């Protein structure tokens, strides 16, 4: 039951990310095609999580219909649909002008989606991420700092310089956390 919950959580996060990045959707060929690609990647990512691991029995003696279904399922398992969803959502977000907080919330939702997908694929408990908690917190802090810097008006002078110094120091701290000892 836990695997189904984590797979459905990842699917709901994927749907929320696609919907959030599409607002406001401008009418046009590129935006509509990219939205369709993002939806397809999200649906196939959820299908990949629902399918689970490939069965170990040989396919040589199966009837052709079952063999074709198994081949399609294996194709859904092999391709990186979650990564495709993230790329499509980010490009969809870049197509329209949005406020910094809108993009910041999308970044946090994408991070949650990737964690939920990882936990669903590995069938692991969330406590597995506990050793990475300082690095995750630093990444979320950098995201908040980037949103804050993007919110400032263009001619802020010393405030903008202070934010730039803080961002550089935070990036150094995060790099120090990421390096193994």
LINDA-V75253 format. One record per residue. N is the residue number from 1. PHI is phi in whole degrees, 0 to 359 (NA if undefined). OMEGA is omega in degrees with one decimal (999 if undefined). Layout:
BEGIN
N:PHI:OMEGA / N:PHI:OMEGA
END
This chain:
BEGIN
1:NA:179.5 / 2:294:179.0 / 3:296:178.7 / 4:292:177.9 / 5:295:-178.8 / 6:290:176.2 / 7:292:178.4 / 8:290:176.0 / 9:295:177.8 / 10:295:178.1 / 11:295:178.0 / 12:293:176.7 / 13:295:177.4 / 14:296:178.9 / 15:296:178.8 / 16:295:179.6 / 17:295:179.2 / 18:295:-179.7 / 19:295:-178.4 / 20:294:-178.1 / 21:284:-178.2 / 22:276:-177.7 / 23:272:-12.8 / 24:277:179.6 / 25:278:176.6 / 26:273:180.0 / 27:291:179.7 / 28:166:-175.6 / 29:291:-175.3 / 30:292:-179.4 / 31:294:179.9 / 32:292:178.6 / 33:295:179.0 / 34:291:175.4 / 35:296:177.3 / 36:297:178.2 / 37:294:178.8 / 38:295:178.1 / 39:295:179.7 / 40:297:179.3 / 41:296:179.1 / 42:294:179.5 / 43:294:179.8 / 44:290:174.6 / 45:294:176.9 / 46:294:177.5 / 47:296:178.1 / 48:299:178.6 / 49:292:-179.9 / 50:289:-178.7 / 51:290:-178.5 / 52:74:-177.9 / 53:285:179.3 / 54:287:177.8 / 55:294:-174.1 / 56:274:-176.8 / 57:288:-177.8 / 58:290:-178.6 / 59:262:-174.2 / 60:296:-174.1 / 61:255:178.3 / 62:274:177.8 / 63:289:-172.9 / 64:299:-179.6 / 65:292:178.9 / 66:294:178.5 / 67:297:178.2 / 68:294:176.9 / 69:296:178.2 / 70:294:178.5 / 71:294:176.9 / 72:296:178.4 / 73:295:177.7 / 74:294:176.2 / 75:295:177.3 / 76:292:179.9 / 77:283:-171.2 / 78:278:-173.7 / 79:283:-177.3 / 80:278:-175.2 / 81:290:179.7 / 82:295:178.2 / 83:293:175.5 / 84:297:176.8 / 85:297:-179.1 / 86:297:-179.7 / 87:296:-179.4 / 88:296:179.5 / 89:293:179.6 / 90:294:177.9 / 91:292:177.4 / 92:297:176.8 / 93:292:-178.5 / 94:286:-178.2 / 95:290:-178.7 / 96:238:179.5 / 97:283:179.5 / 98:225:-179.9 / 99:284:-178.1 / 100:301:-179.1 / 101:294:178.6 / 102:296:179.4 / 103:289:177.9 / 104:295:176.6 / 105:295:176.2 / 106:296:177.9 / 107:299:178.1 / 108:294:178.6 / 109:293:177.1 / 110:294:176.2 / 111:298:177.5 / 112:296:178.5 / 113:297:179.8 / 114:294:176.7 / 115:294:179.5 / 116:296:177.7 / 117:295:179.0 / 118:298:179.8 / 119:294:178.6 / 120:288:179.7 / 121:292:-177.0 / 122:271:-177.3 / 123:57:-178.5 / 124:263:176.5 / 125:273:179.5 / 126:300:179.2 / 127:295:177.2 / 128:297:-177.7 / 129:277:-177.3 / 130:303:178.4 / 131:296:179.2 / 132:268:-176.0 / 133:302:178.1 / 134:297:179.5 / 135:290:176.9 / 136:295:178.5 / 137:297:178.2 / 138:294:177.4 / 139:295:177.5 / 140:293:176.2 / 141:296:176.1 / 142:296:176.7 / 143:297:178.4 / 144:295:177.7 / 145:294:178.1 / 146:294:177.3 / 147:296:178.2 / 148:296:178.8 / 149:292:-179.9 / 150:287:-179.9 / 151:284:-178.1 / 152:295:175.3 / 153:292:-172.1 / 154:297:-174.0 / 155:261:-175.5 / 156:274:176.3 / 157:68:-173.2 / 158:291:177.7 / 159:295:177.1 / 160:295:178.1 / 161:293:177.3 / 162:296:177.8 / 163:297:179.1 / 164:296:178.0 / 165:294:177.6 / 166:298:178.9 / 167:295:178.8 / 168:295:177.7 / 169:295:178.7 / 170:295:177.8 / 171:296:177.7 / 172:293:178.4 / 173:296:178.8 / 174:295:177.2 / 175:297:177.0 / 176:294:176.3 / 177:290:-175.9 / 178:283:-178.1 / 179:286:177.9 / 180:286:178.9 / 181:266:999
END
